[in-house]
Amino acid sequence: MDNNFRSIRSIRSLDLLNSARREDESFLNLASEEVKKLCSPLLLDTPELEDLMNKINKELDVGLSTEDDKPKELKMLNTFVKEISSQRIPGRYISLDFKGRYYRILLVTMSAEADKTTVDETLYTIPKKVRTQSGEAVRTDSTLLRKLIVLQICC
């Protein structure tokens, strides 16, 4: 990962952590002694926050890496959008998104007019049986395919 980006991310993360710590401390000033005693082990000083932040950033980098030989405690997919087209092509577009226990289908309708875009979203719960299948089995699941075909016909 780009070192410049990493340092910017670290600075922003540390700023957020310090801000959260200040909010926690101001909350504790209003809290009872019992609450203060219970929460005190959770309050971290700056070096501890930096150490925690570095560990999290390291795990995020490993989780996003493309090297399959590294063991990953935090499994992640790099799904960010790299760029957005500056052209506006009127039409209907379907976006399909597997998200944990849900399958989201978005129908985006773009008109020739710049301010006319509508988004219709449908969320389906993915049954546990389907969630635990292999990727190939999910792609060939007939129920899911039927829903997609119906959606395409309706569009």
Number of C-alpha atoms within 10 A of each C-alpha: 7 6 8 9 10 13 11 11 14 16 13 12 17 18 12 12 17 17 12 12 17 12 12 14 16 11 11 16 11 10 12 9 11 8 11 15 12 9 13 11 8 9 12 14 10 13 9 11 17 18 11 14 17 15 12 13 16 12 16 16 16 19 20 16 16 11 10 9 6 10 10 16 10 12 12 13 9 9 7 6 6 5 6 6 6 6 6 11 10 14 11 14 13 17 10 11 12 14 11 9 13 14 15 16 19 16 18 16 16 18 15 11 9 9 8 10 14 13 13 10 12 10 13 13 13 17 10 9 8 15 16 11 12 9 11 8 12 16 12 10 13 11 10 15 13 11 13 15 12 10 13 12 8 7 11
